[in-house]
Amino acid sequence: MSTEDTDTVERTIRQARVQHVEFKAAVLLALLLALLLGSAAFLLYARGAFEPTQELVLIADDSEGVSIGMDLTFSGFPIGRVRRVGLGDDGSVRIWVDVRSSEARWLRESSVFTLERSLVGATRLRAFTGVMEDPPLPDGAERTVLKGDAMADLPRIVIQIRDLMHNLQGMTAEQAPLNASLRNVQRASETLTGPQGALGLLVGNPEDRARFMQVLDESNALLRRLEAVAARAESLVGNADQRVFGADGLMTDTQAAVRQIEGLLADARQSLQKVDAVLVEAQGIAQNTRAATVDLDQLRVEVEANLRRIDSLLSDLNRRWPLARDTELRVP
């Protein structure tokens, strides 16, 4: 390479050299470090690291599934974070939770805290408040956690499933009563769809079926005879009704006779009243004895005539429709 070329290269290198490159690199590193620190500070602020909190101590039987940094949720929103987990003097697990002061208003003295372990997913620490009018939960309060572990029932469920499978195997075995019942049902269905139908299923063998059909035919014949007897009885009842209650029936004649008897009895009553009056006059007036005797003879004749008429009507009535009545009349 010639001297001129060497000078040209050196001159080009000097022109391309950046001035104060160390200072600029230090400034760039400082800006990058400040950016990282600012991002970390923003993340801490966003997560409430600088927000004032109040302490809540939860007491549980064990700490399985509980980890530091775990959220305490209320209605699905995180309101606190687990700060520390340790053992108490009595051997119980104590969980220290930092609850943000702005979210502590959701916790009351009647609030309930649960530790839920599901078959799928992480353990959840939840808070429930039923009465928002209760006093607020004080700082440093201790509450017992209600445990809800779905895995605790898993062994019992497995045992029940095993027993169920064993029972199913016993029910579906070849000699099981269920299979025998199903075979009987199948035979009954085949009999129903066969030529004998439901009658063959009920009576069994052909001999019993023939006897049943014979009994059925005899029952039908008996029913027909009963229908004929009922028709005759209905005809007789109609005739009797016509004879008794018709226009010229027995009841009409009886009613007329009764009306005549009532008239005769009324005449007899009037005659007896006249007899009583005459007797009174006969007892009170001695000088009219002869006239009274004549009147008594006339009245007696009238009474005897009325009695004969009554007797003839009663005889006629007994001839038409015998009545068990005492027809004797007593005259004073």
C-alpha positions as a Markdown table, in Angstrom:
| # | Residue | x | y | z |
|---|---|---|---|---|
| 1 | Met | 0.0 | 0.0 | 0.0 |
| 2 | Ser | 1.3 | 3.4 | -0.9 |
| 3 | Thr | 1.8 | 6.3 | 1.5 |
| 4 | Glu | -1.0 | 8.2 | 0.0 |
| 5 | Asp | -3.4 | 5.4 | 0.6 |
| 6 | Thr | -2.4 | 5.1 | 4.2 |
| 7 | Asp | -2.9 | 8.7 | 4.8 |
| 8 | Thr | -6.4 | 8.5 | 3.2 |
| 9 | Val | -7.4 | 5.7 | 5.5 |
| 10 | Glu | -6.2 | 7.4 | 8.6 |
| 11 | Arg | -8.0 | 10.6 | 7.6 |
| 12 | Thr | -11.2 | 8.6 | 7.1 |
| 13 | Ile | -10.9 | 6.9 | 10.5 |
| 14 | Arg | -10.4 | 10.3 | 12.2 |
| 15 | Gln | -13.4 | 11.7 | 10.5 |
| 16 | Ala | -15.6 | 8.7 | 11.5 |
| 17 | Arg | -14.5 | 8.7 | 15.2 |
| 18 | Val | -17.4 | 9.9 | 17.6 |
| 19 | Gln | -16.4 | 12.5 | 20.1 |
| 20 | His | -17.1 | 11.8 | 23.8 |
| 21 | Val | -18.2 | 8.2 | 23.2 |
| 22 | Glu | -17.6 | 7.1 | 26.8 |
| 23 | Phe | -19.8 | 9.8 | 28.2 |
| 24 | Lys | -22.6 | 9.1 | 25.8 |
| 25 | Ala | -22.4 | 5.4 | 26.7 |
| 26 | Ala | -22.6 | 6.1 | 30.4 |
| 27 | Val | -25.6 | 8.4 | 29.8 |
| 28 | Leu | -27.3 | 5.7 | 27.8 |
| 29 | Leu | -26.7 | 3.1 | 30.6 |
| 30 | Ala | -28.0 | 5.5 | 33.2 |
| 31 | Leu | -31.2 | 6.1 | 31.2 |
| 32 | Leu | -31.7 | 2.4 | 30.8 |
| 33 | Leu | -31.2 | 1.8 | 34.5 |
| 34 | Ala | -33.7 | 4.6 | 35.3 |
| 35 | Leu | -36.2 | 3.1 | 32.9 |
| 36 | Leu | -35.9 | -0.3 | 34.6 |
| 37 | Leu | -36.2 | 1.2 | 38.1 |
| 38 | Gly | -39.2 | 3.3 | 37.0 |
| 39 | Ser | -40.9 | 0.3 | 35.5 |
| 40 | Ala | -40.3 | -1.7 | 38.7 |
| 41 | Ala | -41.6 | 1.2 | 40.8 |
| 42 | Phe | -44.7 | 1.5 | 38.6 |
| 43 | Leu | -45.4 | -2.2 | 38.8 |
| 44 | Leu | -45.1 | -2.1 | 42.6 |
| 45 | Tyr | -47.4 | 0.9 | 42.8 |
| 46 | Ala | -49.9 | -0.7 | 40.5 |
| 47 | Arg | -50.0 | -3.8 | 42.7 |
| 48 | Gly | -50.5 | -1.6 | 45.8 |
| 49 | Ala | -47.0 | -2.1 | 47.3 |
| 50 | Phe | -47.0 | 1.5 | 48.6 |
| 51 | Glu | -50.6 | 1.6 | 49.6 |
| 52 | Pro | -51.4 | 1.5 | 53.4 |
| 53 | Thr | -52.7 | -1.9 | 54.6 |
| 54 | Gln | -54.3 | -3.5 | 57.6 |
| 55 | Glu | -53.4 | -6.9 | 59.0 |
| 56 | Leu | -55.8 | -9.9 | 59.1 |
| 57 | Val | -54.8 | -13.2 | 60.6 |
| 58 | Leu | -56.6 | -16.3 | 59.4 |
| 59 | Ile | -56.4 | -19.6 | 61.4 |
| 60 | Ala | -56.6 | -22.9 | 59.5 |
| 61 | Asp | -56.0 | -26.6 | 60.2 |
| 62 | Asp | -53.3 | -26.9 | 57.5 |
| 63 | Ser | -51.5 | -24.8 | 55.0 |
| 64 | Glu | -51.8 | -27.1 | 52.0 |
| 65 | Gly | -52.3 | -25.0 | 48.8 |
| 66 | Val | -51.6 | -21.7 | 50.6 |
| 67 | Ser | -48.6 | -19.7 | 49.3 |
| 68 | Ile | -47.1 | -16.3 | 50.0 |
| 69 | Gly | -48.5 | -13.7 | 47.6 |
| 70 | Met | -51.8 | -15.6 | 47.3 |
| 71 | Asp | -54.8 | -13.3 | 46.8 |
| 72 | Leu | -57.7 | -12.9 | 49.2 |
| 73 | Thr | -60.7 | -12.3 | 47.0 |
| 74 | Phe | -64.1 | -10.7 | 47.7 |
| 75 | Ser | -66.8 | -11.3 | 45.0 |
| 76 | Gly | -64.0 | -12.3 | 42.6 |
| 77 | Phe | -61.9 | -9.2 | 43.1 |
| 78 | Pro | -58.5 | -9.3 | 45.0 |
| 79 | Ile | -58.6 | -7.2 | 48.2 |
| 80 | Gly | -55.6 | -8.5 | 50.0 |
| 81 | Arg | -52.5 | -10.7 | 49.7 |
| 82 | Val | -50.9 | -13.4 | 51.9 |
| 83 | Arg | -47.8 | -12.0 | 53.5 |
| 84 | Arg | -46.6 | -14.8 | 55.7 |
| 85 | Val | -47.7 | -18.3 | 56.7 |
| 86 | Gly | -46.6 | -19.9 | 60.0 |
| 87 | Leu | -47.5 | -22.1 | 63.0 |
| 88 | Gly | -49.1 | -20.7 | 66.1 |
| 89 | Asp | -48.4 | -21.7 | 69.7 |
| 90 | Asp | -51.3 | -24.2 | 69.6 |
| 91 | Gly | -50.1 | -25.9 | 66.4 |
| 92 | Ser | -52.7 | -24.3 | 64.1 |
| 93 | Val | -51.7 | -22.6 | 60.9 |
| 94 | Arg | -51.8 | -18.8 | 60.9 |
| 95 | Ile | -52.0 | -16.9 | 57.7 |
| 96 | Trp | -51.1 | -13.2 | 57.8 |
| 97 | Val | -53.0 | -11.3 | 55.1 |
| 98 | Asp | -52.3 | -7.7 | 54.2 |
| 99 | Val | -55.7 | -6.1 | 53.2 |
| 100 | Arg | -55.5 | -2.7 | 51.4 |
| 101 | Ser | -57.1 | 0.0 | 53.4 |
| 102 | Ser | -59.2 | 1.1 | 50.5 |
| 103 | Glu | -60.7 | -2.4 | 50.2 |
| 104 | Ala | -61.0 | -3.1 | 53.9 |
| 105 | Arg | -64.5 | -1.5 | 53.9 |
| 106 | Trp | -65.9 | -4.7 | 52.4 |
| 107 | Leu | -64.9 | -6.7 | 55.5 |
| 108 | Arg | -67.1 | -6.7 | 58.6 |
| 109 | Glu | -67.0 | -8.4 | 62.0 |
| 110 | Ser | -69.6 | -10.9 | 60.6 |
| 111 | Ser | -67.5 | -11.7 | 57.5 |
| 112 | Val | -66.8 | -15.4 | 56.7 |
| 113 | Phe | -63.5 | -16.6 | 55.2 |
| 114 | Thr | -63.1 | -19.8 | 53.3 |
| 115 | Leu | -60.2 | -21.9 | 52.0 |
| 116 | Glu | -61.4 | -23.8 | 48.9 |
| 117 | Arg | -59.5 | -26.6 | 47.3 |
| 118 | Ser | -61.0 | -27.9 | 44.0 |
| 119 | Leu | -60.2 | -30.9 | 41.9 |
| 120 | Val | -58.9 | -28.7 | 39.1 |
| 121 | Gly | -57.2 | -25.4 | 39.7 |
| 122 | Ala | -55.4 | -23.7 | 42.5 |
| 123 | Thr | -56.6 | -23.2 | 46.1 |
| 124 | Arg | -58.7 | -20.0 | 46.6 |
| 125 | Leu | -58.9 | -17.8 | 49.7 |
| 126 | Arg | -62.3 | -16.0 | 49.7 |
| 127 | Ala | -64.2 | -13.6 | 51.9 |
| 128 | Phe | -68.0 | -13.3 | 52.3 |
| 129 | Thr | -69.9 | -10.5 | 54.0 |
| 130 | Gly | -73.6 | -11.0 | 54.4 |
| 131 | Val | -74.6 | -7.9 | 56.5 |
| 132 | Met | -72.8 | -4.7 | 55.3 |
| 133 | Glu | -74.3 | -2.7 | 58.2 |
| 134 | Asp | -72.2 | -4.6 | 60.8 |
| 135 | Pro | -69.1 | -2.8 | 62.3 |
| 136 | Pro | -65.9 | -2.8 | 60.2 |
| 137 | Leu | -63.3 | -5.5 | 60.8 |
| 138 | Pro | -60.6 | -4.1 | 63.1 |
| 139 | Asp | -56.9 | -4.1 | 62.2 |
| 140 | Gly | -55.1 | -7.3 | 63.4 |
| 141 | Ala | -58.4 | -9.3 | 63.7 |
| 142 | Glu | -58.2 | -13.1 | 63.9 |
| 143 | Arg | -60.7 | -15.3 | 62.1 |
| 144 | Thr | -61.1 | -19.0 | 61.6 |
| 145 | Val | -61.1 | -20.2 | 58.0 |
| 146 | Leu | -63.8 | -22.5 | 56.9 |
| 147 | Lys | -62.3 | -25.4 | 54.9 |
| 148 | Gly | -63.9 | -26.7 | 51.7 |
| 149 | Asp | -61.8 | -29.5 | 50.2 |
| 150 | Ala | -63.3 | -31.3 | 47.2 |
| 151 | Met | -60.4 | -33.9 | 47.3 |
| 152 | Ala | -61.4 | -35.0 | 50.8 |
| 153 | Asp | -64.5 | -36.7 | 49.4 |
| 154 | Leu | -62.7 | -38.3 | 46.6 |
| 155 | Pro | -61.8 | -41.6 | 48.5 |
| 156 | Arg | -65.4 | -42.0 | 49.6 |
| 157 | Ile | -66.6 | -41.3 | 46.0 |
| 158 | Val | -64.2 | -44.0 | 44.7 |
| 159 | Ile | -65.5 | -46.5 | 47.2 |
| 160 | Gln | -69.1 | -45.8 | 46.3 |
| 161 | Ile | -68.3 | -46.1 | 42.6 |
| 162 | Arg | -66.6 | -49.5 | 43.3 |
| 163 | Asp | -69.7 | -50.7 | 45.2 |
| 164 | Leu | -71.9 | -49.5 | 42.4 |
| 165 | Met | -69.9 | -51.3 | 39.8 |
| 166 | His | -70.0 | -54.5 | 41.9 |
| 167 | Asn | -73.8 | -54.2 | 42.3 |
| 168 | Leu | -74.1 | -53.6 | 38.5 |
| 169 | Gln | -72.1 | -56.7 | 37.8 |
| 170 | Gly | -74.3 | -58.7 | 40.2 |
| 171 | Met | -77.4 | -57.4 | 38.6 |
| 172 | Thr | -76.2 | -58.2 | 35.0 |
| 173 | Ala | -74.9 | -61.7 | 35.8 |
| 174 | Glu | -76.4 | -64.6 | 33.9 |
| 175 | Gln | -78.3 | -66.1 | 36.9 |
| 176 | Ala | -79.2 | -62.7 | 38.4 |
| 177 | Pro | -82.9 | -62.1 | 39.3 |
| 178 | Leu | -82.9 | -59.1 | 37.0 |
| 179 | Asn | -82.0 | -61.2 | 34.0 |
| 180 | Ala | -84.6 | -63.8 | 35.0 |
| 181 | Ser | -87.2 | -61.1 | 35.2 |
| 182 | Leu | -86.3 | -59.8 | 31.8 |
| 183 | Arg | -86.6 | -63.2 | 30.3 |
| 184 | Asn | -90.0 | -63.6 | 31.8 |
| 185 | Val | -91.0 | -60.3 | 30.4 |
| 186 | Gln | -89.8 | -61.4 | 27.0 |
| 187 | Arg | -91.8 | -64.6 | 27.2 |
| 188 | Ala | -94.9 | -62.6 | 28.2 |
| 189 | Ser | -94.4 | -60.3 | 25.3 |
| 190 | Glu | -94.1 | -63.2 | 22.9 |
| 191 | Thr | -97.3 | -64.7 | 24.3 |
| 192 | Leu | -99.1 | -61.4 | 23.9 |
| 193 | Thr | -98.0 | -61.1 | 20.3 |
| 194 | Gly | -98.9 | -64.7 | 19.6 |
| 195 | Pro | -102.2 | -66.1 | 18.4 |
| 196 | Gln | -103.7 | -66.6 | 21.9 |
| 197 | Gly | -103.0 | -63.0 | 22.9 |
| 198 | Ala | -103.7 | -61.7 | 26.4 |
| 199 | Leu | -106.1 | -64.6 | 27.1 |
| 200 | Gly | -103.3 | -67.1 | 26.7 |
| 201 | Leu | -101.1 | -65.1 | 29.0 |
| 202 | Leu | -103.8 | -65.0 | 31.7 |
| 203 | Val | -105.1 | -68.6 | 31.6 |
| 204 | Gly | -102.0 | -70.5 | 30.6 |
| 205 | Asn | -102.5 | -73.8 | 28.9 |
| 206 | Pro | -105.1 | -74.5 | 26.1 |
| 207 | Glu | -107.4 | -76.6 | 28.4 |
| 208 | Asp | -107.8 | -73.7 | 30.8 |
| 209 | Arg | -108.4 | -71.4 | 27.9 |
| 210 | Ala | -111.2 | -73.6 | 26.6 |
| 211 | Arg | -112.8 | -73.8 | 30.0 |
| 212 | Phe | -112.6 | -70.0 | 30.3 |
| 213 | Met | -114.2 | -69.5 | 26.9 |
| 214 | Gln | -117.0 | -71.9 | 27.9 |
| 215 | Val | -117.6 | -70.0 | 31.1 |
| 216 | Leu | -117.6 | -66.8 | 29.1 |
| 217 | Asp | -120.2 | -68.2 | 26.7 |
| 218 | Glu | -122.4 | -69.4 | 29.6 |
| 219 | Ser | -122.1 | -66.0 | 31.2 |
| 220 | Asn | -123.3 | -64.3 | 27.9 |
| 221 | Ala | -126.3 | -66.7 | 27.7 |
| 222 | Leu | -127.1 | -65.9 | 31.4 |
| 223 | Leu | -126.9 | -62.2 | 30.7 |
| 224 | Arg | -129.3 | -62.6 | 27.7 |
| 225 | Arg | -131.8 | -64.5 | 29.9 |
| 226 | Leu | -131.5 | -61.8 | 32.6 |
| 227 | Glu | -132.2 | -59.2 | 30.0 |
| 228 | Ala | -135.4 | -61.1 | 29.0 |
| 229 | Val | -136.5 | -61.4 | 32.6 |
| 230 | Ala | -135.8 | -57.7 | 33.1 |
| 231 | Ala | -137.9 | -56.9 | 30.1 |
| 232 | Arg | -140.8 | -59.0 | 31.4 |
| 233 | Ala | -140.5 | -57.4 | 34.8 |
| 234 | Glu | -140.6 | -54.0 | 33.3 |
| 235 | Ser | -143.7 | -54.9 | 31.3 |
| 236 | Leu | -145.4 | -56.2 | 34.5 |
| 237 | Val | -144.5 | -53.1 | 36.4 |
| 238 | Gly | -146.0 | -51.0 | 33.6 |
| 239 | Asn | -149.2 | -53.0 | 33.7 |
| 240 | Ala | -149.4 | -52.8 | 37.5 |
| 241 | Asp | -148.8 | -49.1 | 37.3 |
| 242 | Gln | -151.6 | -48.7 | 34.8 |
| 243 | Arg | -154.0 | -50.9 | 36.9 |
| 244 | Val | -153.2 | -49.1 | 40.1 |
| 245 | Phe | -152.5 | -45.5 | 39.1 |
| 246 | Gly | -154.3 | -45.3 | 35.8 |
| 247 | Ala | -157.4 | -43.3 | 35.0 |
| 248 | Asp | -159.7 | -46.3 | 35.8 |
| 249 | Gly | -157.2 | -47.9 | 38.3 |
| 250 | Leu | -157.7 | -49.1 | 41.8 |
| 251 | Met | -156.2 | -45.9 | 43.3 |
| 252 | Thr | -158.8 | -43.8 | 41.6 |
| 253 | Asp | -161.7 | -45.9 | 42.9 |
| 254 | Thr | -160.1 | -46.0 | 46.3 |
| 255 | Gln | -159.8 | -42.2 | 46.4 |
| 256 | Ala | -163.5 | -41.8 | 45.4 |
| 257 | Ala | -164.5 | -44.3 | 48.1 |
| 258 | Val | -162.5 | -42.5 | 50.7 |
| 259 | Arg | -164.1 | -39.2 | 49.7 |
| 260 | Gln | -167.6 | -40.8 | 50.1 |
| 261 | Ile | -166.6 | -42.3 | 53.5 |
| 262 | Glu | -165.4 | -38.9 | 54.6 |
| 263 | Gly | -168.8 | -37.4 | 53.6 |
| 264 | Leu | -170.7 | -40.2 | 55.5 |
| 265 | Leu | -168.5 | -39.7 | 58.5 |
| 266 | Ala | -169.3 | -36.0 | 58.4 |
| 267 | Asp | -173.1 | -36.8 | 58.2 |
| 268 | Ala | -172.7 | -39.2 | 61.1 |
| 269 | Arg | -170.8 | -36.6 | 63.2 |
| 270 | Gln | -173.6 | -34.1 | 62.5 |
| 271 | Ser | -176.2 | -36.7 | 63.5 |
| 272 | Leu | -174.4 | -37.5 | 66.7 |
| 273 | Gln | -174.1 | -33.8 | 67.5 |
| 274 | Lys | -177.9 | -33.5 | 67.1 |
| 275 | Val | -178.3 | -36.5 | 69.4 |
| 276 | Asp | -176.2 | -34.9 | 72.1 |
| 277 | Ala | -178.3 | -31.7 | 71.8 |
| 278 | Val | -181.5 | -33.6 | 72.0 |
| 279 | Leu | -180.3 | -35.6 | 75.1 |
| 280 | Val | -179.4 | -32.3 | 76.8 |
| 281 | Glu | -182.8 | -31.0 | 76.0 |
| 282 | Ala | -184.4 | -34.2 | 77.2 |
| 283 | Gln | -182.6 | -34.0 | 80.5 |
| 284 | Gly | -183.5 | -30.4 | 81.0 |
| 285 | Ile | -187.1 | -30.2 | 79.9 |
| 286 | Ala | -189.4 | -32.9 | 81.3 |
| 287 | Gln | -192.6 | -31.5 | 79.6 |
| 288 | Asn | -191.1 | -32.0 | 76.1 |
| 289 | Thr | -190.3 | -35.7 | 76.7 |
| 290 | Arg | -192.7 | -36.9 | 74.0 |
| 291 | Ala | -191.5 | -34.5 | 71.3 |
| 292 | Ala | -187.9 | -35.4 | 72.2 |
| 293 | Thr | -188.6 | -39.1 | 72.0 |
| 294 | Val | -190.0 | -38.5 | 68.5 |
| 295 | Asp | -186.9 | -36.6 | 67.5 |
| 296 | Leu | -184.7 | -39.3 | 68.9 |
| 297 | Asp | -186.5 | -41.9 | 66.8 |
| 298 | Gln | -186.0 | -39.9 | 63.7 |
| 299 | Leu | -182.3 | -39.3 | 64.5 |
| 300 | Arg | -181.8 | -43.0 | 65.2 |
| 301 | Val | -183.3 | -43.8 | 61.9 |
| 302 | Glu | -181.0 | -41.4 | 60.2 |
| 303 | Val | -178.0 | -42.7 | 62.1 |
| 304 | Glu | -178.8 | -46.3 | 61.1 |
| 305 | Ala | -179.3 | -45.3 | 57.5 |
| 306 | Asn | -175.9 | -43.6 | 57.5 |
| 307 | Leu | -174.3 | -46.6 | 59.2 |
| 308 | Arg | -175.7 | -48.9 | 56.6 |
| 309 | Arg | -174.4 | -46.7 | 53.8 |
| 310 | Ile | -170.9 | -46.6 | 55.5 |
| 311 | Asp | -171.0 | -50.4 | 55.9 |
| 312 | Ser | -171.9 | -50.9 | 52.2 |
| 313 | Leu | -169.0 | -48.6 | 51.1 |
| 314 | Leu | -166.5 | -50.3 | 53.4 |
| 315 | Ser | -167.6 | -53.7 | 52.0 |
| 316 | Asp | -167.1 | -52.4 | 48.5 |
| 317 | Leu | -163.7 | -51.0 | 49.4 |
| 318 | Asn | -162.6 | -54.2 | 51.0 |
| 319 | Arg | -163.7 | -56.1 | 47.9 |
| 320 | Arg | -161.6 | -53.9 | 45.6 |
| 321 | Trp | -158.6 | -53.4 | 47.9 |
| 322 | Pro | -158.6 | -55.1 | 51.3 |
| 323 | Leu | -157.7 | -52.6 | 54.0 |
| 324 | Ala | -156.8 | -53.7 | 57.6 |
| 325 | Arg | -158.8 | -51.1 | 59.4 |
| 326 | Asp | -161.3 | -51.2 | 62.2 |
| 327 | Thr | -164.7 | -50.1 | 60.7 |
| 328 | Glu | -166.7 | -50.4 | 64.0 |
| 329 | Leu | -168.5 | -47.2 | 65.0 |
| 330 | Arg | -169.6 | -46.7 | 68.5 |
| 331 | Val | -172.8 | -44.8 | 69.1 |
| 332 | Pro | -173.4 | -43.1 | 72.4 |
